[in-house]
């Protein structure tokens, strides 16, 4: 019986002792101040709550954080009537390990340890493949080296997107990388270095959003454009691309990383912006940010070079739909056309007018003011020089007085057509031509009475000029003499002859009459 009583007493003592032992050592006395941190570990940038108990009431509170042997005041507060307080602070940049947090209240100092662990922060946290992501690492070792960043394509397959990074004295570093091709969904980003393993580092996540990109965003009807899709599901089927709401190209399947490409020629469409979109069996067009392709007017000219009279054919695209188009050659209208509802016209023809050799502007302008130009190159090959025939070199033309000789030369042919220039002068250098003619269509010319040449020595030359104003250059001049005697000499001779005849008549007839009388 005594033994049973003793056992009951011992049991009672144990039951009383257990709750006493469970009370924290720092709380053994109700009047002993202390602080608690929540959480007590994490990485820089995390918010920590400091709770203080049993301090003097209504006193100022300073919270100090001790990174790398220095101290930083991170928060202030005031105790309540019971001497308690609660205050939050953000963990400053500091390297991995234990860092003391102190609460200073009216000279009283109480502390607790906060364990810094490495972690990652990224900006932005979502986007399409190709997004530039900024990664900031904090809580790594002081001056830690050989840090690498990994982007996980799948749960086990990763790509090293950055390496050889060195942290600063606070264990912080920052870098950027471009999101590689990867399928739609969440992808882990992790890091490690000389002093930290992958398991030590709190990783980050980047969510891939499906998107498309264009090889170019503007151009002309008929241009080939490549559309690249990314962030679709792994091997997603039924992927198609639309231009202005109409499918272009064939339906395709994404690869294991949700990527695909397709190329197509821009179909006939009016001037302006046209939307390009995509969708698949698991990705709706509404989730894709469509892209804009801007169409500009374009004109095709054939041929682009030739001669006067060449037939030019024009076709145009990318103009306003259903509008009148005016065609000009060097600002002179040569024809009109009307575009169809897709802004195109075709097979407008005209003959090239006479115009100088070199470049000429062919322009198409619609009623909306949209215009485009092309260049036609007029041929610049000079025609051959004519050969002078008559009057022959050193010959004589006419007898007396003014003469109107006929000038003849060999004909020259040219695709642009030919005209001739003729000059007649009294000197070989042709400084003051007595006759200067241009635009002669034939290979001969007879002087008019107004152009008749007095007695003397003359020189003549000819050149050929085609419809593009290409010049053969002057021929070597021929000389000729006009008439045998000048008119005055002829009159004198005739007068002398008349006098002579009169004298003879008088001598023979007059004297015989007197003889017979």
URBELQUI-V971974 format. One record per pair of residues at least 6 apart in sequence whose C-alpha atoms are under 8 Angstrom apart, sorted by the first residue. I is the first residue (numbers start at 1). J is the second residue. Records with the same first field share a line. If there is no record, write none. Layout:
I->J + J
//
This chain:
26->32 + 34
27->34
30->54
31->54 + 55
32->54 + 55
33->52 + 53 + 54 + 55 + 110
34->52 + 53 + 54 + 55 + 110 + 111
35->50 + 51 + 52 + 53 + 103 + 110 + 111 + 112
36->50 + 51 + 52 + 112
37->48 + 49 + 50 + 51 + 112 + 114
38->48 + 49 + 50
39->48 + 49
40->48 + 113 + 114 + 115
41->114 + 115 + 116 + 117
42->114 + 115 + 116 + 117 + 118
43->91 + 116 + 117 + 118 + 119 + 138 + 139
44->90 + 91 + 92 + 93 + 94 + 116 + 117 + 118 + 119 + 138 + 139
45->90 + 91 + 92 + 93
46->90 + 91
47->88 + 89 + 90 + 91
48->88 + 89 + 90 + 91
49->86 + 87 + 88 + 89
50->86 + 87 + 88 + 89
51->84 + 85 + 86 + 87
52->83 + 84 + 85 + 86 + 103
53->83 + 84 + 85
54->82 + 83 + 84
55->79 + 82 + 83 + 84 + 105
56->79 + 82 + 83 + 105 + 106
57->79 + 80 + 81 + 82 + 83 + 84
58->78 + 79 + 80 + 81 + 83
59->78 + 79 + 80 + 83 + 105 + 106
60->76 + 77 + 78 + 79 + 105 + 106
61->76 + 77 + 78 + 79 + 103 + 104 + 105 + 106
62->73 + 74 + 75 + 76 + 77 + 103 + 104 + 105
63->73 + 74 + 75 + 76 + 101 + 102 + 103 + 104
64->71 + 72 + 73 + 74 + 75 + 101 + 102 + 103 + 104
65->71 + 72 + 73 + 74 + 99 + 100 + 101 + 102
66->72 + 99 + 100 + 101
67->94 + 95 + 99 + 100
68->94 + 95 + 99 + 170
74->89 + 90
75->87 + 88 + 89
76->87
77->85 + 86 + 87
78->85
79->85
93->138 + 139 + 170 + 171 + 172
94->116 + 138 + 139 + 169 + 170 + 171 + 172
95->116 + 118 + 138 + 139 + 140 + 141 + 142 + 169 + 170 + 171 + 172
96->115 + 116 + 117 + 118 + 139 + 140 + 141 + 142 + 171
97->115 + 116 + 117
98->113 + 114 + 115 + 116
99->113 + 114 + 115 + 116
100->111 + 112 + 113 + 114
101->111 + 112 + 113 + 114
102->109 + 110 + 111 + 112
103->109 + 110 + 111
104->110
116->139
117->139 + 140 + 200 + 201 + 202
118->137 + 138 + 139 + 140 + 196 + 200 + 201 + 202
119->137 + 138 + 139 + 140 + 201 + 202 + 203
120->135 + 136 + 137 + 138 + 190 + 191 + 201 + 202 + 203 + 204
121->135 + 136 + 137 + 204
122->133 + 134 + 135 + 136 + 204
123->133 + 134 + 135
124->133 + 134 + 206
125->133 + 205 + 206 + 207
126->206 + 207 + 208 + 209
127->206 + 207 + 208 + 209 + 210
128->179 + 208 + 209 + 210 + 211 + 230 + 231
129->178 + 179 + 180 + 181 + 182 + 208 + 209 + 210 + 211 + 230 + 231
130->178 + 179 + 180 + 181
131->178 + 179
132->176 + 177 + 178 + 179
133->176 + 177 + 178 + 179
134->174 + 175 + 176 + 177
135->174 + 175 + 176 + 177
136->172 + 173 + 174 + 175
137->171 + 172 + 173 + 174
138->170 + 171 + 172 + 173
139->170 + 171 + 172
140->167 + 170 + 171 + 172 + 195 + 196
141->167 + 169 + 170 + 171 + 195 + 196
142->167 + 168 + 169 + 170 + 171
143->166 + 167 + 168 + 169 + 170 + 171
144->166 + 167 + 168 + 171 + 193 + 194 + 195
145->164 + 165 + 166 + 167 + 193 + 194
146->163 + 164 + 165 + 166 + 193 + 194
147->163 + 164 + 165 + 166 + 167 + 191 + 192 + 193 + 194
148->160 + 161 + 162 + 163 + 164 + 165 + 191 + 192 + 193
149->160 + 161 + 162 + 163 + 189 + 190 + 191 + 192
150->158 + 159 + 160 + 161 + 162 + 189 + 190 + 191
151->158 + 159 + 160 + 161 + 187 + 188 + 189 + 190
152->158 + 159 + 187 + 188 + 189
153->159 + 182 + 183 + 187 + 257
154->187
155->188
161->177 + 178
162->175 + 176 + 177
165->173
166->173
167->173
181->230 + 231 + 257 + 258 + 259
182->208 + 230 + 231 + 257 + 258 + 259
183->208 + 230 + 231 + 232 + 233 + 234 + 256 + 257 + 258 + 259
184->207 + 208 + 209 + 210 + 231 + 232 + 233 + 234 + 258
185->207 + 208 + 209 + 231
186->205 + 206 + 207 + 208
187->205 + 206 + 207 + 208
188->203 + 204 + 205 + 206
189->203 + 204 + 205 + 206
190->198 + 201 + 202 + 203 + 204
191->197 + 198 + 201 + 203
192->198 + 201
208->231
209->231 + 232
210->229 + 230 + 231 + 232 + 283 + 287 + 288
211->229 + 230 + 231 + 232 + 288 + 289
212->227 + 228 + 229 + 230 + 277 + 278 + 288 + 289 + 290 + 291
213->227 + 228 + 229 + 291
214->225 + 226 + 227 + 228 + 291
215->225 + 226 + 227 + 228
216->225 + 226 + 293
217->292 + 293 + 294
218->293 + 294 + 295 + 296
219->293 + 294 + 295 + 296
220->266 + 295 + 296 + 297 + 298 + 317 + 318
221->265 + 266 + 267 + 268 + 269 + 295 + 296 + 298 + 317 + 318
222->265 + 266 + 267 + 268
223->265 + 266
224->263 + 264 + 265 + 266
225->263 + 264 + 265 + 266
226->261 + 262 + 263 + 264
227->261 + 262 + 263
228->259 + 260 + 261 + 262
229->258 + 259 + 260 + 261
230->257 + 258 + 259 + 260
231->257 + 258 + 259
232->254 + 257 + 258 + 259 + 280 + 282 + 283
233->254 + 256 + 257 + 258 + 282 + 283
234->254 + 255 + 256 + 257 + 258
235->253 + 254 + 255 + 256 + 257 + 258
236->253 + 254 + 255 + 258 + 280 + 281 + 282
237->252 + 253 + 254 + 280 + 281
238->251 + 252 + 253 + 279 + 280 + 281
239->251 + 252 + 253 + 254 + 278 + 279 + 280 + 281
240->247 + 248 + 249 + 250 + 251 + 252 + 278 + 279 + 280
241->247 + 248 + 249 + 251 + 276 + 277 + 278 + 279
242->248 + 276 + 277 + 278
243->274 + 275 + 276 + 277
244->274 + 275 + 276
245->275 + 276 + 277
248->264
249->262 + 263 + 264
252->260
253->260
254->260
268->317 + 318 + 342 + 343 + 344
269->295 + 317 + 318 + 342 + 343 + 344
270->295 + 317 + 318 + 319 + 320 + 321 + 341 + 342 + 343 + 344
271->294 + 295 + 296 + 297 + 318 + 319 + 320 + 343
272->294 + 295 + 296
273->292 + 293 + 294 + 295
274->292 + 293 + 294 + 295
275->290 + 291 + 292 + 293
276->290 + 291 + 292 + 293
277->285 + 288 + 289 + 290 + 291
278->284 + 285 + 288 + 290
279->285 + 288
295->318
296->318 + 319
297->316 + 317 + 318 + 319 + 370 + 371 + 372
298->316 + 317 + 318 + 319 + 372
299->314 + 315 + 316 + 317 + 364 + 372 + 373 + 374
300->314 + 315 + 316 + 374
301->312 + 313 + 314 + 315 + 374
302->312 + 313 + 314
303->312 + 313 + 376
304->375 + 376 + 377
305->376 + 377 + 378 + 379
306->376 + 377 + 378 + 379
307->352 + 378 + 379 + 415 + 416 + 468
308->351 + 352 + 353 + 354 + 355 + 378 + 415 + 416 + 417 + 467 + 468
309->351 + 352 + 353 + 354 + 416
310->351 + 352
311->349 + 350 + 351 + 352
312->349 + 350 + 351 + 352
313->347 + 348 + 349 + 350
314->346 + 347 + 348 + 349
315->344 + 345 + 346 + 347 + 348
316->344 + 345 + 346
317->342 + 343 + 344 + 345
318->342 + 343 + 344
319->339 + 342 + 343 + 344 + 366 + 370 + 371
320->339 + 341 + 342 + 343 + 366 + 368 + 370
321->339 + 340 + 341 + 342 + 343 + 344
322->338 + 339 + 340 + 341 + 342 + 343
323->338 + 339 + 340 + 343 + 366 + 367 + 368
324->336 + 337 + 338 + 339 + 366 + 367
325->336 + 337 + 338 + 339 + 364 + 365 + 366 + 367
326->333 + 334 + 335 + 336 + 337 + 363 + 364 + 365 + 366
327->333 + 334 + 335 + 336 + 337 + 362 + 363 + 364 + 365
328->334 + 335 + 361 + 362 + 363 + 364
329->360 + 361 + 362 + 363
330->360 + 361 + 362
331->361 + 362 + 363
334->350
335->348 + 349 + 350
336->348
337->345 + 348
338->345
339->345
354->416 + 467 + 468
355->378 + 467 + 468 + 469
356->378 + 467 + 468 + 469 + 470
357->377 + 378 + 379 + 380 + 468 + 469 + 470
358->377 + 378 + 379 + 380
359->375 + 376 + 377 + 378
360->375 + 376 + 377 + 378
361->373 + 374 + 375 + 376
362->373 + 374 + 375 + 376
363->371 + 372 + 373 + 374
364->371 + 372 + 373
365->371 + 372
378->468
379->468
380->468 + 470
381->470
382->465 + 466 + 470 + 471 + 472
383->412 + 413 + 414 + 418 + 464 + 465 + 466 + 470 + 471 + 472
384->412 + 464 + 472
385->412 + 463 + 464 + 472 + 473 + 474 + 475
386->409 + 410 + 411 + 412 + 462 + 463 + 464 + 475
387->409 + 410 + 475
388->408 + 409 + 410 + 461 + 462 + 475 + 478
389->407 + 408 + 409 + 410
390->406 + 407 + 408 + 409
391->397 + 405 + 406 + 407 + 408 + 478 + 480
392->478 + 479 + 480
393->478 + 479 + 480
394->478 + 479 + 480 + 481
395->479 + 480 + 481
396->480 + 481 + 482 + 483 + 484
397->403 + 405 + 480 + 481 + 482 + 483
398->404 + 405 + 482 + 483 + 484
399->482 + 483 + 484 + 485
400->455 + 483 + 484 + 485 + 486 + 487 + 490
401->454 + 455 + 483 + 485 + 486 + 487
402->452 + 453 + 454 + 455 + 482 + 483
403->452 + 453 + 454 + 455 + 482 + 483
404->446 + 447 + 448 + 449 + 451 + 452 + 453
405->446 + 447 + 452
406->444 + 445 + 446 + 447
407->444 + 445 + 446
408->443 + 444 + 445
409->443 + 444 + 462
410->443
411->442 + 443
412->418 + 464
414->466
416->466 + 467 + 468
417->466 + 467
418->441 + 464 + 465 + 466 + 467
419->438 + 439 + 440 + 441 + 442 + 464 + 465 + 466 + 467
420->438 + 439 + 440 + 441 + 442 + 443 + 462 + 463 + 464 + 465
421->436 + 437 + 438 + 439 + 440 + 462 + 463 + 464 + 465
422->435 + 436 + 437 + 438 + 460 + 461 + 462 + 463
423->430 + 433 + 434 + 435 + 436 + 437 + 460 + 461 + 462
424->430 + 433 + 434 + 435 + 436 + 458 + 459 + 460 + 461
425->431 + 432 + 433 + 434 + 435 + 458 + 459 + 460
426->432 + 433 + 434 + 456 + 457 + 458 + 459
427->458 + 459
428->459 + 477
435->451
453->482
454->482 + 483 + 486
455->481 + 482 + 483 + 484 + 485 + 486 + 487
456->481 + 482 + 483
457->479 + 480 + 481 + 482
458->479 + 480 + 481 + 482
459->477 + 478 + 479 + 480
460->477 + 478 + 479
461->474 + 475 + 476 + 477 + 478
462->474 + 475
463->471 + 472 + 473 + 474 + 475
464->471 + 472 + 473 + 474
465->471 + 472
//
